[in-house]
Amino acid sequence: PFPLQHSRGPPSGRTRTEPPTSMAPMLRTSCAAALCLAARAGAVQLSLEQRVAEGECSKLAPSGAETYFPSSVQARPEISADLFDIKYGATFKVVISHMVKEQYVLTQCGQAKPTDAEIEVVAPMAAGYQRKHFTAPLRTATAGSTVQLGFLSSIGVRDRVKYITGNAVGPCWQKAASCNSTLELEGSWGGNATLRAEQTSSVDAFFMDCSYDGDCSVVRNQANGVHVPVAQDPSPLKSAEYILFFGAFFNKDPEATKHFLEVNASYHSAKVSLQTKPVVAWMQFYDKNYTISEAHYKRAFVTDAGGANFDAEAALAGLPGLYVTTASTGKSVTISISNFNASGLTKAQVQAAAAAQIMPKLASVDVLIDETYAFAPRSYTFASFQDTYKLAGTEAYNFLTSRRVARVDGTLSEGDDLDWYESRIARPDWAVEGLARVLHPGGSHTQKYFRNIAADEAPTVLSKGSCQQALPVCDASAEAKPIKVLGAVAQETSAAARCVVGASTVAAFAASAMW
């Protein structure tokens, strides 16, 4: 489904669509041979007839109670994420994204686009919402951030993603990004806005985010834009349930349900319940500010991993310049070091003065998770932590005496990007497992995402060399694996339905495959 990169043109005197004369009899031998050739010719998009032959699409109209989406294959929410819904009709389904106020009508490929009146019966559109139309399964897609990549990987559609963000972490995403398929940065970040627009408009769907300030006009104005508010739902499992959202676009509804049930079970299996609970704080230093995060999902991870959450607002009360920021996703407690400035002090001295008053307030914290940004995370050590928080290391603070100082850069890409921002959203069970290992050392928990720098643990680096999947963006002969239709009405088994490649089409495929 992706363009071939030809290093040279066809032999002199012959057009690109004209096969060598000696090949013509062989190409006309049988429909099966033609379809085989078509499947290998990655340069040419499959036609609807070819997709019907592969079992991915169907032109058969359901009759009576027949449907392409029977209840047995529909997505089944278990946790009920707050910000999306899925409704099913006979030939289409509607994914409703509430934050952006959009309906995504996904019509089974090969079927007629439903009318607004037909859609209203299935999913009435609320005031202020708008509709966008797609066919399912998508042939091509692009993800605007690594958050979406974890879900696309989990449902097995890496072979349908055309452009990948440059900071992708998964081995196969790294491999794809190395094949000249990196999504251009937004113009405001120094990228080529024209190229980015060309890339994002060339795919069936562009999975994207609203602006940082909550303005969703960028999504609403993108004709193929799809907003996935996964990070805005308030709990790790509700976020993980967005696998159903992604699955609907690729007719992977039953696989998505199965996957989520497994994640849900694994999450609960990883939970720890102990009488004694270590106190945990998430802290960082950035832009002259010390900040303790109390995001809902972090607090949930701590509770489920058998810990107790630090009450930063109460502990730091009375310190100069303290302010609390509250949002739908949780709150943060911040103190600016500028409040500790005095005449003649350097920045380092001001930071040390601030830390001297702030850090003793955290003496009862048993596990400190240091979220301070590091350009080279592999080089961030316990000594780096001591310098950030101006600690000698001998203070009588619980997290120092127990040697439990963690970071979330325990799993990285070759380019030092954090898997915490990619697969963790789709796999919160791995996060609970990894955090429980830090909170309760000596057990059988597996390391993932977190590393204890007080114990000199180094990150695990994921390599693109470990990806064994053939990807169309890297190999022109690779083809996206067909995704079979879900309903029983889609049984197009006649010879006429299977034999769909005409002589001229075969010639085009042959020319493309040859040259």
N, C-alpha and C positions, 0 to 999 in steps of 0.2 A: 503493500500500500504506500510505499515511499519511493520517490524518484530515484532512478538509477543514475549514477555519476559516470558518464561515458568519457573515457580518456581520449577517444578518437571517434570520428564519424564513420559512416558505412563505407564499404569499398567503393572506389570510383565508379561512376556510371550507374549506381543503383540507389534508389531511394530507401529511406529507413523502413518503410512499410512493405517493401518488396523482398520476399525471401529468395534465397538462391534457388534456381530452377530445379536442381537436383533434389531439393528437399520437399518439393510440392507433393509428390505422391505419398511420401511418408506422412506428411502433415494431414493429408485427407484420409488416412487409413481408418481412423475411428474417432468417435466422440470422446472415448476414454483417453486416447492419446492427446487429443486437443486440450482436454481439461487438465491433464497432467502437465502439459507444457504451460498452460495458463497459470497453474499454481506456482510454477517455478519462476515465472516472469514477474519479479517484484516491481518492475518499472511501470506496470499498468494497473490501474485501479480495477478491481473486480466489478463487473456489471451486476445489475440486480439479478439477471438470469443466472449468472455464475454463482452468486451468493445463494440463490434458491437451490441450485444443484448441490451446493455444499451443505445444505440444511440449515443455513443461517437465516434465511428469509423465506417467506411464503406468500403466494398470491391468492391462496384459497380463502374465500370469505367464510367465516364461521356461520353456522346456521343454528337456529334454536338456542339451546343453552350452551352451545360450544363457545370456547374462549381460548385465546392464546395464553391467558394467565389464570389458570384454575387455582383454587385456594391452596392446593398442595404445593405450588411453586411460588406463591407470593411471599414477600418478605414478612417476617413475623417479629415485630419489635417485642423485646423482653423487658427493657428498662424504660422505653418511651422517652427518647431524647426530646428536649423541649422545642427545638427550633426547626423541625422538619416533619412532614407527613408524606405517606405514599398511598394513593388511591388507585384502584384497578378497574378498567373497563374490559370489554371483550377483545379489542384490538389495540388498546393503548393503556398507558398508565400515566399518572400525574404525580410528579414529585413537587412538593410545595416547600419552598424555602422562606421561612417567615421573617427573618431579619431583613432580607433584601426586598421582601414582598413580591415574590415571583413564583409563577407556576411553570414547571418544565413538563411539557406534554411529550411523552416518549411513545411514538407509534411503532408497532412491530413492522420491521422493514418488509416491504412488499404489499402492505395494506394502505388504504386511502387515508389521507390526513383527516382526522375527525373535525366536525364542525364545532363551533362554539357552543351550540345548543346541546350537542352530544356530550361535550366535556362538562357542561354545567350540571348535567344529570349525575355525573360521577364526582366532580369536585367543583362545587360552586365557587366562583372567584370573589373574594372579599374586596371591599372598597380599597382603592389605592394599589392593588396588585396588578401585575401585567403577566402576559403569557409569552413563552418562547417554545418553538417546536423543534423536535429532534426525532431521529429514527433510532430504534434500538435493535440490535446492539450498535454502539458507536464503532466506526471503523478507525477513526483517529481522534486523539485528544492531546491536550497539553495541560500541565499543572503549573500554576503560577508560583507555588512555594513547595518546600519539602514536606510540609504538613500533609499535603494530599498524596505524596508519593508512597507513603507507608500503606495507605488504603489500596491504591492501585496495584501495588505489589502483592498485597494479601489476597486479592481476588484474581490474580494471575493474568493481568492484561498489560504487562510491560511491553508486549509486542505491538500494542496499539497506541503507545505514547510517542509522539513525534518529536517534541522538544522537551528538554529537561533543564531545570535550573542548575546553574553551574556549581552550586554548593550541595548537590545531592550526595547521599552517604551510602545507600545500599550498593553492594558490589555491581549489580547489573545496571543501576542508574549511573554509577561512575563510568561503567563501560560505555553506556549510551552517550553520556556527555562527552566522552573522549572521541566520539565519531562525528564531530562537527554538528551536533544536534543540540547545542546549548541554547536555551532560551535567552534572547537578548535582554539586557537590563532595561528597566524603565528609563525614559529620557531624563527624569529628575535625578537619577542615580548615576548619570554620566553615560547612559546607553544610547543606542540609535533608536529613537522612537519610531521612525519609519519602518525599519527592519522588524522591530518587535511587533508592530501592527500587522505587517505582512505574515509573520509567523503565526500569531494568535488567530488571525482570520482564516488561515489555510486549513484549520482542523475542524472536525465536527463540533467539538465542545472545548471550551477553555475554562477549566476549573480555577477559580480565582477568589481573592479576598476583597472585602471592602477596604476603604482607606483607614489609616490608623485612627482617624478622628471619628470613625463610624459612618462616614459618608459613603453610601452604596451606589452613587450615580455612575461610578466607573464600571460597575457590573451591569447595571440596568442599560447603559448605553452601548454595551458590547453585545452585538447581535447573537453571538454564540457563547456569551458569558454565563457561567453557572456559579452561584455563590454557595459555598459549603461552610456554614458557620460552626465548624467543629470545635474551634477553640473557645467559642462563646457559651457552649453548653456547660453547666456548672459542675459536672463530676466526671471522673475518668471513664467510667463505664458508659455514661451517656455519650461522651465523645467517641468512644470506641464503636458505638452503635451506628455511627455514620458509615460503616461498611455497607449497611443496607442502602444508604443513599447512593453510594458509588455503584453498588451491584445492580441497581435498577437501570442505570444507563447502559449497561453491557449485557442485559438479560442474564445476569449472574445472581438473581434474587435468591434461589435456594442455596447456592454456595455461600452467599454472604450471610444468610441466616445461620447456616451450619458453622461458619467460621466464628460468628459472634457468640454462639452458644459455647463453643470451645474456649474462647477467650474469657467469657464470663465464668465458666467453671474453673478455668486455670487461675483466674484472679482470686476467686474465693478459696481455692486450694492454697494459694500463696499467703493468704492472710495469717497474721500471727495474733494470738490472744494470750497475753501473759498478765499476771498480777502486777509485776513491776514494769513500768513503762519508761524508757529513756526519753528525756525532754529534747525536742528537736527544734532548731531554728534555721531558717533559710536567709542568708545574709549576703550582701554584696557592697563593694565600694565602687562608685561610678560618678564621675563628673563632680567631685567635691562633696558627694553625699554618701553616707552610710544608710543603707535601706534594708529593712527586714520585711520579707514578703510573707503575706498570709493569704495567698491565692487559694481559692476553694479546692482546686485539684491537688495542690501540694499538701494541704491539711488532710485531705482524704487519704493520700498516700501514706502519710505519717501514721494516722489512726489505724489504717488497715495493715500496716507493716508492724504494728504492735508498739507504737510510740505515742508520746503525748506532745501536743503542740505548745510551743512557747508563746506566752501572752506578751508581746512586745510593747503594746500600748501601755499596759499596766506597769511593766518592769522599767520602762524608760521614762515614765511620767516625771515631770519636773526638770528634765534636761532642757537647756536652752534651744529654741528653734525647732522643737519637735512638731511634726505635722503628720496627719493621717490622711491618706487618699483612699477613698472607698469607691468601688465600681461593682458592676454586676458579677464580675469574676472573682471578687474578693477585695482585700485591702492591703495596703502597705504602710509601714511606719518609717519615716525618714527624718534624719537629722543632718543638716548641712554643717560641714566643718567651719564654714565662715563665721558661725556663731561663737567660735572659740579663738578667733583671731585677736592678736594684740600687736601693738606697734613693734616693728622690727623683726617679727617672726617670718621665717621662710614658710613656703607651702608645706614642706615636710614637717616642720615644727608645729604648724597649725593642725595638721592631720594627726600628729602624735598627741597633741593636747586634747583633741576631740576623742581619740581612741582611749586615752587614759581615763576619761569619764564614762564613755559608752561601754567598753568591754567588761568592766567589773559588773555591770548590770546583767551580763550574760553568764555569770559564774556558775549558775545552776543548770545551764544547758549541757546536756550529755553528748549530743551530736550536733556539730555545727556544719551545715552544708554551705560551702563557700561558692557563690554564684558569680563572683567577680570575673569580668570578661578578660580573657587572655588571648592575645593575637597568636601565640604559639602555645597551645594548651599542653602539649607534651613536655614543655619546659617548665610548666607551672608546678612547683614543688611545695613541700611544707615550709621551706625557707621563704618562698614567694608569699605564702599565706601569712607568715609571721611579719613580713615587711608590710603587707597590705593593711594589717590590723595593728601594727606596731606592738608586737608581742615578743617578749624575750623567750617564751616557751616554757618558762619555769613557774608561771603564775598558777595559783591554786584554783584553776577553772576546770570544771568537770570534763569538758571536751578535750582539754590538754592532758589531764592526768590519765584519762581513759584512752587517749590517742585515737580519737574518732573525729576526724575532720575530713569531710567528703566533698567531692565535686561531681557534677553531672557530665563531665567530659570523659567518662570511662569507656565510651565506644565512639570511635572517630572514623572519618574517611581518610584516604591517603592525603587529602588536602587539608586535614585538620578541622573539618566540619563535624558538628555534633549530631549523633544519631538520636539524642534526646529530643531534638526538634523534628525528627522524621518518623521513625517507626514507633516511638513511644506513645504517640497519640492513638495509633491503631492497636498497640499492644500494651495497655496499662498493666496487664498481669506481669509482664517482664519487669516493669518499673517497681511494683510492689516486691517482687522477688529480690531484685537488686538492692532495694533500700533495706529490706529485712536483713539482708546479709551484713550491712553496715551497722544496723541497730543492734543486732544480736550475733556478734562474731562467734565463730566456732561451730556454727550449725551447718546444715546441708544446703543452704541457699546458694543459688548460682549468681555469679557476678554478671551484671548487665547495667549499663548506663552510669552507675556510680563507681567511684574508686576512692579509696581511703588514702589521702596523701600523707596523713600522719603515720601510715604504715608503709610509706614509699611505694604504693601501688602505681603502676604505669597504665596508660590507656591501652585498650585493645583496638588495633587498627584494621578496618575492613578494606580489602583490596579488590579492585576490579578484576584482577586475574582469577579470582575465585568464582566469577560468574560463568556458568557453562551454557547459558541459554543463547540461542541464535536470535539476534535482534534485527528487525528490518532496517533500522537506522544505521546499523553497522554492516549488514550483509544484504546486498540487493537480491540475493537468491532466497532469503528468508521471507516467509509469509506469515501473517498473523493467523494463529490457529482459529479455525471456525468455531463459533459459539452457536450451538444448536438451539432452534426455537423451543419454547417451553411447553406449548399446548399441543394436544393431540390432533388438532385440525390441520397442523402443518406437515402432513405426510404426503409430500409431492413425490410420488415414486414412479410415475410413468416415464417411459423412455423419452418422450418429448420434453418432459420437464428437466430430465437429466442432461440431454444433449442440446446444449445451448450455444455452442461456439461455432459461428459460421466461418466460411472460408476466409473472408477478409479479416475477421477478428483473429483467426489463427495466424494469418500472415503477419499481422501487426505484432502478435505475441512472439512469433518466431524471429522477426527482425529485431525486436527489443532484446530477446534472450541472446541472439547471436552477437549483436553489436552494442 
